[in-house]
Amino acid sequence: MKKLLTCLVLLFSVLNISAQALKSDTVSHADHDRKNTEEQQKKPYVILISADGFRYDYAKKYHAEHLLKLSAKGLRAAAMIPSFPTVTFPNHYTLVTGMYPSHHGLVSNSYYSAEKNDSYSMSNKLQVRDGSWYGGTPLWVLAEQQHMIAASLFWVGSEAAIKGVRPTYYYTYTEKIKMPDRIQIVLNWLKLPEEKRPHFITFYLSEPDHSGHHFGPEAPETARAVKLVDSVVYQLTQAVKATGLPVSFIFVSDHGMTTVDTKNPIGTPKIIDRDKFKVIYSSTTLELYARDKADIQPMYAALRKSARDYKVYLKTEMPDRFHYGAKDDRMNRIGDILLIPDWPKVFSDKIPGIGHHGFDPLKVKDMQATFFAWGPAFKEGLKIPAFENVNVYPLVTTILGLTYTEQIDGKKEVLESILR
């Protein structure tokens, strides 16, 4: 009798958990008509993990033991150089398109499009899910076009129909899904029948970026966030290992984090005439879009004359290293005039937070990101020099045997030597 009661209690618990999960699972999406071709079923697997704001030195600095051990069995780069501006949306999208932000069109977290006569913002959910804002061919689109199933547990652009395509399995972004459940989602995908099983998976974590912003990169709270990421990655790899599948892991971040001057922020220049210019504001870049092109030169001259603790550039005169000037602006989404603060200063009309990113990654090393990789695709025990994040795209396509014809900025030869 006791055994029967125990079984009933256990059954009730399982059913209750399942019911709660089903009730809360309103953000998952799947196209059940798609399947891998026989050729694609034979391909290896790649899980691309991003920990937002995981600075190039965080793993060693905060003793992320699992990531250090995993990358010791594979490889680690001295750093990965993010694209300018070093903010979240452009760089996550660069990682999966192999294109600089000025080329794929997602030029900042917020920007203005003259063609659309509208401003994009990462907080506008309708725009985030509108594929017309995104250029390039993301890895999951490339895979699906070649009849390889892809899945995304969050990534910039994955909720939008880019070139009319979304991943076969994807989730609307939410922080409400607990980490064990996220790991289980990936595990469930990998346990699907071969024709339905994704070979490319993205897995995004919002830490340690949140902690870095609120508490600064040197804070104990940020150290704990790094440890959390380390634990999640370890649990994910252990769960995946149990499947016996040939899964290779790439662990990246979009940018780093730095401590800024919170006592002396740069106020928005009062000479900017908002009747003549649309201003897209961030702490590390102000972009001015002229309503009348005749107003550009006078405003530029006035700003240059009054500038303190920031540089003023015309879009036509941006330094080449930024890949963020008029000759690169394929979708005409970069401001006519750009104001860039001198680190550690930031633009703010109030007391700014302690942690920021967005600066030139070649001048402010704290902006540099992380790249680790391990698994059957990679050689072991390698340490490689820093490289630009545009090169991750051709690396993944090589592992998965995907072909692309679109012009990208990444080059296969940069990372091909790390593959077995």
C-alpha positions as CSV (number, residue, x, y, z in Angstrom):
1,M,0.0,0.0,0.0
2,K,2.8,2.4,0.9
3,K,4.5,1.7,-2.4
4,L,1.3,2.4,-4.3
5,L,0.9,5.7,-2.4
6,T,4.5,6.7,-3.1
7,C,4.0,5.9,-6.8
8,L,0.8,8.0,-6.9
9,V,2.5,10.9,-5.2
10,L,5.4,10.8,-7.6
11,L,3.1,10.6,-10.6
12,F,1.1,13.5,-9.3
13,S,4.3,15.5,-8.9
14,V,5.5,14.8,-12.4
15,L,2.0,15.6,-13.9
16,N,1.9,18.9,-11.9
17,I,5.4,19.9,-13.0
18,S,4.5,19.1,-16.6
19,A,1.2,21.1,-16.4
20,Q,3.1,24.1,-15.0
21,A,5.7,23.9,-17.7
22,L,3.0,23.6,-20.4
23,K,1.2,26.6,-18.9
24,S,4.3,28.8,-18.9
25,D,5.7,27.6,-22.2
26,T,4.0,30.2,-24.4
27,V,7.3,31.5,-25.9
28,S,8.4,28.4,-27.8
29,H,8.0,28.0,-31.6
30,A,8.5,25.1,-33.9
31,D,8.0,24.4,-37.6
32,H,7.2,20.7,-37.5
33,D,7.2,20.3,-41.3
34,R,10.9,20.8,-41.7
35,K,13.4,18.0,-41.5
36,N,17.1,17.3,-42.1
37,T,18.0,15.7,-45.4
38,E,19.9,12.4,-45.2
39,E,23.1,14.3,-46.1
40,Q,22.6,16.8,-43.3
41,Q,21.8,14.1,-40.8
42,K,25.4,12.9,-41.1
43,K,26.9,16.3,-40.2
44,P,28.4,17.2,-36.8
45,Y,26.7,19.5,-34.3
46,V,27.6,22.9,-33.0
47,I,26.3,24.8,-30.0
48,L,27.2,28.5,-30.0
49,I,27.0,29.9,-26.5
50,S,27.2,33.6,-25.7
51,A,27.6,35.1,-22.3
52,D,26.8,38.8,-22.7
53,G,29.5,41.1,-21.5
54,F,31.9,38.3,-20.6
55,R,35.2,40.3,-20.8
56,Y,38.3,38.7,-22.4
57,D,39.9,38.2,-19.0
58,Y,36.9,37.3,-16.8
59,A,37.5,33.5,-16.9
60,K,41.0,33.8,-15.3
61,K,40.2,36.9,-13.2
62,Y,37.2,35.2,-11.5
63,H,38.4,31.6,-11.6
64,A,35.8,30.2,-14.0
65,E,37.2,26.7,-13.4
66,H,34.9,24.8,-15.8
67,L,35.5,27.1,-18.7
68,L,39.2,27.1,-18.1
69,K,39.3,23.3,-18.0
70,L,37.0,22.9,-21.1
71,S,39.0,25.4,-23.1
72,A,42.3,23.7,-22.0
73,K,41.0,20.5,-23.7
74,G,40.3,22.6,-26.7
75,L,41.5,26.1,-27.3
76,R,41.2,29.7,-26.2
77,A,42.0,33.0,-27.8
78,A,43.9,35.8,-26.1
79,A,40.8,37.8,-26.9
80,M,38.2,38.3,-29.5
81,I,37.9,41.8,-31.0
82,P,34.3,43.0,-31.2
83,S,33.1,45.3,-34.0
84,F,32.4,48.9,-33.4
85,P,30.2,50.0,-31.7
86,T,31.0,47.5,-29.0
87,V,27.3,47.0,-27.9
88,T,25.1,44.0,-27.7
89,F,22.8,43.8,-30.8
90,P,25.3,44.7,-33.5
91,N,28.0,42.3,-32.2
92,H,25.7,39.3,-31.6
93,Y,24.4,39.8,-35.1
94,T,28.0,40.1,-36.5
95,L,28.9,36.8,-34.9
96,V,26.2,35.0,-36.8
97,T,26.5,36.9,-40.1
98,G,30.3,37.4,-40.5
99,M,29.6,41.0,-41.4
100,Y,30.5,44.3,-39.7
101,P,27.5,46.2,-38.3
102,S,27.8,48.8,-41.1
103,H,27.3,46.0,-43.6
104,H,24.6,43.9,-42.0
105,G,22.6,47.0,-41.1
106,L,22.1,46.5,-37.4
107,V,24.5,49.4,-36.7
108,S,23.6,50.0,-33.0
109,N,21.2,49.0,-30.3
110,S,19.2,52.0,-31.6
111,Y,19.5,53.8,-34.9
112,Y,17.6,55.7,-37.5
113,S,16.7,54.5,-41.0
114,A,16.0,57.3,-43.5
115,E,14.6,54.7,-46.0
116,K,12.0,53.6,-43.4
117,N,11.7,57.0,-41.8
118,D,11.7,55.2,-38.5
119,S,14.0,54.4,-35.6
120,Y,15.0,50.9,-34.6
121,S,15.3,50.1,-30.9
122,M,16.2,46.8,-29.3
123,S,13.4,47.4,-26.8
124,N,10.7,47.6,-29.5
125,K,9.5,44.0,-29.7
126,L,7.7,44.5,-33.0
127,Q,10.9,45.8,-34.7
128,V,13.0,43.1,-33.2
129,R,10.8,40.5,-34.9
130,D,10.7,42.4,-38.2
131,G,13.1,40.8,-40.6
132,S,13.3,43.9,-42.9
133,W,15.6,45.5,-40.4
134,Y,18.3,42.8,-40.7
135,G,20.7,42.2,-43.6
136,G,23.1,39.4,-44.1
137,T,22.3,35.7,-43.8
138,P,22.4,34.4,-40.2
139,L,23.9,31.0,-39.6
140,W,20.5,29.5,-38.8
141,V,19.0,30.9,-42.0
142,L,21.9,29.5,-44.0
143,A,21.5,26.1,-42.4
144,E,17.7,26.0,-43.0
145,Q,18.2,27.0,-46.6
146,Q,20.4,24.0,-47.0
147,H,17.9,21.7,-45.2
148,M,19.8,21.5,-42.0
149,I,17.6,22.0,-38.9
150,A,18.7,24.9,-36.6
151,A,17.4,25.9,-33.1
152,S,17.8,29.1,-31.0
153,L,17.4,29.5,-27.3
154,F,17.7,33.2,-27.8
155,W,19.9,35.2,-30.1
156,V,19.6,38.6,-31.7
157,G,17.6,38.2,-34.9
158,S,16.4,34.7,-34.2
159,E,12.8,35.9,-33.7
160,A,12.6,37.6,-37.1
161,A,11.9,36.1,-40.4
162,I,15.2,37.1,-42.1
163,K,15.0,36.3,-45.8
164,G,11.7,34.8,-44.9
165,V,13.3,32.2,-42.6
166,R,13.4,31.6,-38.8
167,P,15.1,28.7,-37.0
168,T,13.0,25.5,-37.0
169,Y,12.9,25.8,-33.2
170,Y,13.2,29.1,-31.4
171,Y,12.1,31.0,-28.3
172,T,10.8,34.5,-27.8
173,Y,13.2,36.2,-25.5
174,T,12.4,36.0,-21.8
175,E,14.4,35.8,-18.6
176,K,11.6,33.7,-17.0
177,I,12.9,30.3,-18.1
178,K,15.1,28.9,-15.3
179,M,18.6,27.6,-16.2
180,P,17.9,23.9,-15.6
181,D,14.9,24.3,-17.9
182,R,17.0,25.9,-20.6
183,I,19.5,23.0,-20.4
184,Q,16.6,20.6,-20.6
185,I,15.3,22.3,-23.7
186,V,18.6,21.8,-25.5
187,L,18.8,18.2,-24.3
188,N,15.2,17.6,-25.6
189,W,16.2,19.0,-29.0
190,L,19.2,16.7,-29.2
191,K,17.1,13.7,-28.3
192,L,14.8,14.2,-31.3
193,P,14.8,11.7,-34.2
194,E,17.7,12.4,-36.6
195,E,15.5,14.0,-39.2
196,K,14.1,16.5,-36.7
197,R,17.3,17.1,-34.6
198,P,19.0,20.5,-34.9
199,H,22.7,20.5,-35.9
200,F,23.2,24.2,-35.1
201,I,22.0,25.6,-31.8
202,T,22.5,29.1,-30.2
203,F,22.4,29.5,-26.5
204,Y,22.4,33.0,-25.0
205,L,23.0,34.1,-21.4
206,S,22.4,37.7,-20.3
207,E,25.1,37.6,-17.5
208,P,27.6,38.9,-16.6
209,D,26.5,42.0,-18.6
210,H,23.7,42.9,-16.2
211,S,25.9,42.7,-13.1
212,G,28.7,44.5,-14.9
213,H,26.5,47.4,-15.7
214,H,25.0,47.7,-12.2
215,F,28.0,46.9,-10.1
216,G,31.0,47.4,-12.3
217,P,33.4,44.8,-13.7
218,E,35.5,44.7,-10.5
219,A,32.5,44.0,-8.2
220,P,31.9,40.7,-6.3
221,E,28.5,40.6,-7.8
222,T,30.1,40.4,-11.3
223,A,32.4,37.7,-10.0
224,R,29.4,35.7,-8.9
225,A,27.7,36.2,-12.3
226,V,30.8,34.8,-14.0
227,K,30.7,31.8,-11.7
228,L,27.0,31.3,-12.6
229,V,27.8,31.3,-16.3
230,D,30.7,28.9,-15.6
231,S,28.3,26.5,-13.8
232,V,25.6,26.7,-16.5
233,V,28.1,25.9,-19.3
234,Y,29.4,23.0,-17.3
235,Q,25.9,21.6,-16.7
236,L,25.0,22.0,-20.3
237,T,28.2,20.2,-21.5
238,Q,27.6,17.3,-19.1
239,A,24.0,17.0,-20.2
240,V,25.0,17.0,-23.9
241,K,27.8,14.6,-23.3
242,A,25.3,12.0,-22.1
243,T,23.7,12.0,-25.6
244,G,26.9,10.6,-27.2
245,L,26.5,13.0,-30.1
246,P,29.6,14.6,-31.7
247,V,28.8,18.1,-30.4
248,S,31.4,20.9,-30.6
249,F,31.0,24.0,-28.4
250,I,32.0,27.6,-29.1
251,F,31.8,30.0,-26.2
252,V,31.9,33.7,-27.0
253,S,30.8,37.1,-25.8
254,D,29.7,40.2,-27.6
255,H,31.9,42.7,-25.9
256,G,33.7,43.4,-22.6
257,M,33.0,45.9,-19.8
258,T,34.8,48.8,-18.2
259,T,34.6,51.2,-15.3
260,V,33.8,54.8,-16.2
261,D,34.0,58.2,-14.6
262,T,30.7,58.5,-12.8
263,K,31.5,61.9,-11.2
264,N,32.1,63.9,-14.4
265,P,29.8,62.7,-17.2
266,I,29.5,64.6,-20.4
267,G,26.1,66.3,-20.8
268,T,24.4,66.3,-24.1
269,P,25.8,69.3,-26.0
270,K,23.3,72.1,-25.8
271,I,24.2,73.5,-29.2
272,I,22.6,70.5,-30.9
273,D,19.5,71.9,-32.7
274,R,16.9,69.1,-32.4
275,D,14.7,70.8,-35.0
276,K,17.5,70.3,-37.5
277,F,18.9,66.9,-36.3
278,K,17.5,63.7,-35.1
279,V,19.6,62.5,-32.2
280,I,20.1,58.8,-31.4
281,Y,21.7,58.7,-27.9
282,S,23.8,56.2,-26.1
283,S,26.4,56.6,-23.3
284,T,29.3,56.0,-25.7
285,T,28.1,57.3,-29.0
286,L,25.8,60.2,-30.1
287,E,24.7,60.0,-33.7
288,L,23.1,63.1,-35.4
289,Y,21.0,62.6,-38.4
290,A,20.5,65.8,-40.4
291,R,17.0,66.6,-41.6
292,D,18.6,68.9,-44.2
293,K,22.1,68.0,-45.4
294,A,23.0,71.7,-45.6
295,D,23.0,71.8,-41.8
296,I,25.7,69.2,-41.4
297,Q,28.9,71.2,-41.9
298,P,27.9,74.2,-39.7
299,M,26.9,71.9,-36.8
300,Y,30.0,69.8,-37.2
301,A,32.2,73.0,-37.0
302,A,30.3,74.2,-34.0
303,L,30.7,70.9,-32.2
304,R,34.4,70.6,-33.0
305,K,35.0,74.1,-31.6
306,S,33.2,73.3,-28.3
307,A,34.1,69.7,-27.8
308,R,35.5,68.7,-24.4
309,D,36.3,65.0,-23.6
310,Y,34.9,63.7,-26.8
311,K,35.7,63.5,-30.5
312,V,33.5,64.7,-33.3
313,Y,33.5,63.0,-36.7
314,L,31.7,63.4,-39.9
315,K,30.4,60.1,-41.2
316,T,32.6,60.7,-44.3
317,E,35.7,61.1,-42.2
318,M,35.4,58.2,-39.7
319,P,38.7,56.3,-39.2
320,D,38.9,53.2,-41.3
321,R,39.5,50.9,-38.2
322,F,35.9,51.4,-37.1
323,H,34.5,50.1,-40.4
324,Y,31.7,52.6,-39.5
325,G,31.9,55.4,-42.0
326,A,30.1,56.5,-45.2
327,K,31.9,54.1,-47.5
328,D,30.8,51.1,-45.3
329,D,27.3,52.3,-44.6
330,R,25.5,50.0,-47.0
331,M,22.0,50.7,-45.6
332,N,22.5,54.4,-44.8
333,R,21.8,53.9,-41.1
334,I,24.9,55.7,-39.6
335,G,24.5,59.3,-38.4
336,D,25.9,62.2,-40.4
337,I,27.8,63.4,-37.4
338,L,29.1,61.1,-34.6
339,L,30.3,62.1,-31.1
340,I,32.5,59.6,-29.3
341,P,33.6,60.2,-25.7
342,D,37.2,59.8,-24.6
343,W,37.4,56.8,-22.2
344,P,36.6,56.8,-19.3
345,K,34.1,59.5,-19.9
346,V,30.5,58.8,-21.0
347,F,27.6,60.9,-22.2
348,S,24.9,61.3,-19.5
349,D,22.7,64.1,-18.2
350,K,22.5,62.3,-14.9
351,I,24.9,60.2,-12.7
352,P,25.8,57.3,-15.0
353,G,26.1,53.6,-13.9
354,I,29.6,52.4,-13.1
355,G,29.9,49.7,-15.9
356,H,29.8,50.5,-19.6
357,H,30.8,49.3,-23.0
358,G,30.7,50.7,-26.6
359,F,34.2,52.2,-26.8
360,D,36.9,51.5,-29.5
361,P,38.1,47.9,-28.8
362,L,41.5,48.6,-30.2
363,K,42.1,51.5,-27.8
364,V,40.2,50.3,-24.7
365,K,41.2,46.7,-24.1
366,D,38.3,46.2,-21.6
367,M,36.0,46.2,-24.6
368,Q,37.5,42.9,-25.9
369,A,35.5,39.7,-25.7
370,T,36.0,36.0,-25.1
371,F,36.5,33.1,-27.4
372,F,36.8,29.5,-26.2
373,A,36.1,26.3,-28.2
374,W,36.2,22.6,-27.5
375,G,34.8,19.3,-28.9
376,P,35.5,16.9,-31.7
377,A,35.9,19.6,-34.4
378,F,38.8,21.4,-32.6
379,K,42.4,20.7,-31.9
380,E,43.5,20.4,-28.3
381,G,45.6,22.6,-26.1
382,L,45.8,25.6,-28.4
383,K,46.2,29.2,-27.4
384,I,45.7,31.6,-30.3
385,P,46.1,35.4,-30.7
386,A,43.3,37.8,-30.7
387,F,41.1,38.0,-33.8
388,E,38.0,39.8,-35.1
389,N,34.6,38.4,-34.3
390,V,33.6,38.5,-38.0
391,N,35.6,35.3,-38.4
392,V,33.4,33.1,-36.3
393,Y,30.8,32.8,-39.1
394,P,33.1,31.0,-41.7
395,L,34.4,28.8,-38.9
396,V,31.0,27.5,-38.1
397,T,30.1,27.0,-41.8
398,T,33.2,25.0,-42.2
399,I,32.4,22.7,-39.3
400,L,28.9,22.1,-40.5
401,G,29.8,21.8,-44.2
402,L,27.6,24.7,-45.2
403,T,28.3,26.8,-48.3
404,Y,27.7,30.6,-48.7
405,T,28.0,32.9,-51.6
406,E,27.2,36.2,-50.0
407,Q,30.1,38.6,-49.5
408,I,31.1,38.6,-45.8
409,D,33.9,40.3,-43.9
410,G,35.1,37.1,-42.1
411,K,37.8,34.9,-43.7
412,K,38.0,31.1,-43.4
413,E,41.8,31.2,-43.2
414,V,41.9,33.1,-40.0
415,L,40.6,30.2,-37.9
416,E,40.9,27.1,-40.1
417,S,44.1,26.0,-38.4
418,I,42.2,25.4,-35.1
419,L,40.2,22.6,-36.7
420,R,41.2,19.0,-36.8
